[in-house]
């Protein structure tokens, strides 16, 4: 997806981030784009119905990797294979980019996502720790 088209993913991104306004998501998307964020999207006619964000990088523990970020399918289209198509495309892209590993995070409460990723060969191998640096209140 071209950089100038990325804003069309924001309503879907808000499905996973309901407490974040579209204005804040738009600013974050602009920042992320400058940091290497890319996106694959699925369309029905002209409507964006699925999104998979991707980041490329290299780490000591896994070499070159592709990080899958915010895989979202419009609730009306879930069960239609769109998520699987996105993941298949992302994996082919990772191979083309010379990645050794694919990684992703899923909220601990998102059991459906865990099952989906495990069906796609992902294993839970650790914990993702978060520390907020914002002032309380």
WODAJO-V177434 format. One record per residue. N is the residue number from 1. SS is DSSP state (@ for helix, = for strand, . for the rest). OMEGA is omega in whole degrees, 0 to 359 (NA if undefined). NEAR is the number of other C-alpha atoms within 10 Angstrom. Layout:
N_SS_OMEGA_NEAR / N_SS_OMEGA_NEAR
This chain:
1_._181_10 / 2_._182_8 / 3_@_182_13 / 4_@_178_7 / 5_@_188_9 / 6_@_183_17 / 7_@_181_13 / 8_@_180_14 / 9_@_190_23 / 10_@_177_18 / 11_@_177_17 / 12_@_179_20 / 13_@_180_22 / 14_@_176_15 / 15_@_178_15 / 16_@_183_14 / 17_._188_14 / 18_._180_11 / 19_._182_8 / 20_._182_12 / 21_._178_12 / 22_@_178_16 / 23_@_179_10 / 24_@_178_10 / 25_@_179_18 / 26_@_178_16 / 27_@_179_11 / 28_@_178_12 / 29_@_178_19 / 30_@_178_15 / 31_@_182_12 / 32_@_180_13 / 33_@_177_15 / 34_@_181_11 / 35_._175_10 / 36_._179_11 / 37_._175_17 / 38_=_185_20 / 39_=_168_21 / 40_=_182_19 / 41_=_176_22 / 42_=_183_18 / 43_=_166_11 / 44_=_190_9 / 45_._180_7 / 46_._182_7 / 47_=_176_10 / 48_=_184_17 / 49_=_179_22 / 50_=_183_24 / 51_=_169_26 / 52_=_177_22 / 53_=_181_19 / 54_=_176_22 / 55_=_173_19 / 56_=_178_16 / 57_=_178_12 / 58_=_178_13 / 59_=_180_8 / 60_._190_6 / 61_._186_6 / 62_._183_13 / 63_=_180_13 / 64_=_183_18 / 65_=_170_20 / 66_=_178_24 / 67_=_178_19 / 68_=_188_21 / 69_=_176_18 / 70_=_172_19 / 71_=_185_23 / 72_=_172_23 / 73_=_177_25 / 74_._183_16 / 75_@_179_11 / 76_@_185_8 / 77_@_179_13 / 78_._182_13 / 79_._182_10 / 80_._179_10 / 81_._183_10 / 82_@_178_20 / 83_@_179_23 / 84_@_178_14 / 85_@_178_14 / 86_@_181_20 / 87_@_177_18 / 88_@_179_13 / 89_@_181_14 / 90_@_180_21 / 91_@_177_17 / 92_@_178_11 / 93_@_179_15 / 94_@_177_21 / 95_@_180_14 / 96_@_181_9 / 97_._177_13 / 98_._181_12 / 99_._176_19 / 100_._188_13 / 101_=_168_15 / 102_=_181_19 / 103_=_175_15 / 104_=_174_14 / 105_._173_16 / 106_._178_17 / 107_._183_10 / 108_._181_10 / 109_._185_8 / 110_._183_9 / 111_@_179_11 / 112_@_178_10 / 113_@_179_16 / 114_@_180_18 / 115_@_179_11 / 116_@_182_13 / 117_@_178_18 / 118_@_175_12 / 119_@_180_10 / 120_._174_12 / 121_._178_7 / 122_._177_14 / 123_._174_11 / 124_._185_12 / 125_._182_6 / 126_._178_6 / 127_._174_8 / 128_._182_9 / 129_._181_5 / 130_._174_6 / 131_._179_5 / 132_._176_6 / 133_._178_6 / 134_._176_6 / 135_._177_5 / 136_._177_5 / 137_._NA_3
